[in-house]
Amino acid sequence: MTDNNLDSPTPETAAPVSEAQKDRVRGALLRYRVLAWITGVWLLLLVAEMIAKYGFGVDGYGWVGVAHGWIYFIYLIMTVDLSIRVRWPIGKLIATAIAGTIPFLSFYFEHIRTRDVKAQYDL
C-alpha cells in the first residue's frame, strides 16, 4: 500500500456505498469545489489589493478582505461537511482548510481532493 492510499479505505475493507450516500457525497463535493475556486479567486484579489495598498499607496478596496473572510468561512463549512461525509482524518481536514489561506493552494487541493473522492466513491 502506498502513502497516498492510507487515508482511503482499500476495496477489501470498504463497505458498499448506497446510491443515496453517493448522492450526498456528490452534492458535498460540488459545494466544496465551488467554494474552493471562489475562495482562491478572492484570495488572489486580496493579494492584489495588498500589493496595490502597500506597494503603490492605492487605498479604497478594503472590502475585498472582508468579502474574502466571509467566503473563506463558508469554504470552511463546506470543507467540514465534505470531510464528515467521506470520513477524512483530522489532518487531511486541517490541511484542506488551510489551503484557502495560501494563494493558488486552494486550486491544487480542490483538484487532488476531488480526484481522491471521485475514486473512493466511484463518482
C-alpha positions as CSV (number, residue, x, y, z in Angstrom):
1,M,0.0,0.0,0.0
2,T,1.4,3.4,-0.9
3,D,1.3,6.5,1.4
4,N,-1.3,8.2,-0.8
5,N,-3.8,5.4,-0.1
6,L,-3.5,5.5,3.7
7,D,-6.4,7.9,4.1
8,S,-8.9,6.0,1.9
9,P,-10.2,2.5,2.5
10,T,-9.0,-0.3,0.3
11,P,-11.5,-2.1,-1.8
12,E,-11.3,-5.1,0.5
13,T,-12.2,-3.1,3.7
14,A,-14.6,-0.5,2.2
15,A,-18.2,-1.0,2.9
16,P,-20.6,-0.9,0.0
17,V,-21.8,2.6,-0.7
18,S,-25.5,3.2,-1.4
19,E,-26.7,5.5,-4.2
20,A,-28.2,7.8,-1.6
21,Q,-24.8,8.1,0.1
22,K,-23.1,8.7,-3.3
23,D,-25.6,11.5,-4.0
24,R,-24.9,13.2,-0.6
25,V,-21.1,12.9,-1.3
26,R,-21.6,14.2,-4.8
27,G,-23.5,17.3,-3.5
28,A,-21.0,18.0,-0.8
29,L,-18.1,17.6,-3.3
30,L,-19.8,20.1,-5.7
31,R,-20.3,22.6,-2.9
32,Y,-16.7,22.2,-1.8
33,R,-15.3,22.6,-5.3
34,V,-17.3,25.8,-6.0
35,L,-16.2,27.3,-2.7
36,A,-12.6,26.3,-3.2
37,W,-12.5,28.1,-6.5
38,I,-14.3,31.2,-5.2
39,T,-12.1,31.3,-2.2
40,G,-9.0,31.0,-4.3
41,V,-10.1,33.8,-6.7
42,W,-10.9,36.1,-3.8
43,L,-7.6,35.4,-2.1
44,L,-5.8,36.4,-5.3
45,L,-7.9,39.6,-5.3
46,L,-6.9,40.2,-1.7
47,V,-3.2,39.7,-2.6
48,A,-3.6,42.2,-5.5
49,E,-5.2,44.7,-3.0
50,M,-2.3,44.3,-0.6
51,I,0.2,44.9,-3.4
52,A,-1.7,48.0,-4.5
53,K,-2.1,49.3,-1.0
54,Y,1.4,48.7,0.4
55,G,3.4,48.7,-2.8
56,F,1.8,51.7,-4.6
57,G,-0.2,53.5,-1.9
58,V,-3.6,52.8,-3.5
59,D,-6.4,52.7,-1.0
60,G,-10.2,52.2,-1.3
61,Y,-10.5,48.4,-1.7
62,G,-10.8,47.4,2.0
63,W,-14.0,45.5,1.3
64,V,-12.0,42.8,-0.6
65,G,-10.6,41.5,2.7
66,V,-14.0,41.4,4.3
67,A,-15.5,39.6,1.4
68,H,-12.7,37.0,1.3
69,G,-13.1,36.5,5.1
70,W,-16.8,35.6,4.8
71,I,-16.2,33.5,1.7
72,Y,-13.4,31.6,3.5
73,F,-15.7,31.0,6.4
74,I,-18.3,29.4,4.1
75,Y,-15.4,27.4,2.5
76,L,-14.5,26.1,5.9
77,I,-18.1,24.9,6.4
78,M,-18.2,23.2,3.1
79,T,-14.8,21.5,3.8
80,V,-16.0,20.2,7.1
81,D,-19.3,19.0,5.5
82,L,-17.3,17.1,2.8
83,S,-14.8,15.7,5.3
84,I,-17.6,14.3,7.6
85,R,-19.3,12.7,4.6
86,V,-16.2,11.0,3.3
87,R,-14.6,10.4,6.7
88,W,-11.3,12.2,6.3
89,P,-8.9,12.0,9.1
90,I,-8.4,15.3,11.1
91,G,-5.0,16.0,9.5
92,K,-6.5,15.9,6.0
93,L,-9.3,18.2,7.0
94,I,-6.9,20.7,8.6
95,A,-4.6,20.7,5.6
96,T,-7.6,21.2,3.2
97,A,-8.9,24.0,5.4
98,I,-5.6,25.8,5.5
99,A,-5.4,25.6,1.7
100,G,-7.8,28.5,1.5
101,T,-5.3,30.8,3.1
102,I,-2.3,30.4,0.7
103,P,-2.6,31.8,-2.8
104,F,-3.1,29.1,-5.5
105,L,-3.1,26.2,-3.0
106,S,-6.9,26.0,-2.9
107,F,-6.9,25.3,-6.6
108,Y,-4.4,22.4,-6.2
109,F,-6.2,21.0,-3.1
110,E,-9.5,21.1,-4.9
111,H,-8.0,19.1,-7.7
112,I,-6.4,16.4,-5.6
113,R,-9.3,16.1,-3.1
114,T,-11.8,15.8,-6.0
115,R,-9.8,13.1,-7.7
116,D,-9.5,11.2,-4.4
117,V,-13.2,11.4,-3.5
118,K,-14.3,10.5,-7.0
119,A,-12.1,7.5,-7.0
120,Q,-13.1,6.4,-3.5
121,Y,-16.9,6.7,-4.2
122,D,-16.8,5.8,-7.9
123,L,-18.4,9.1,-8.9
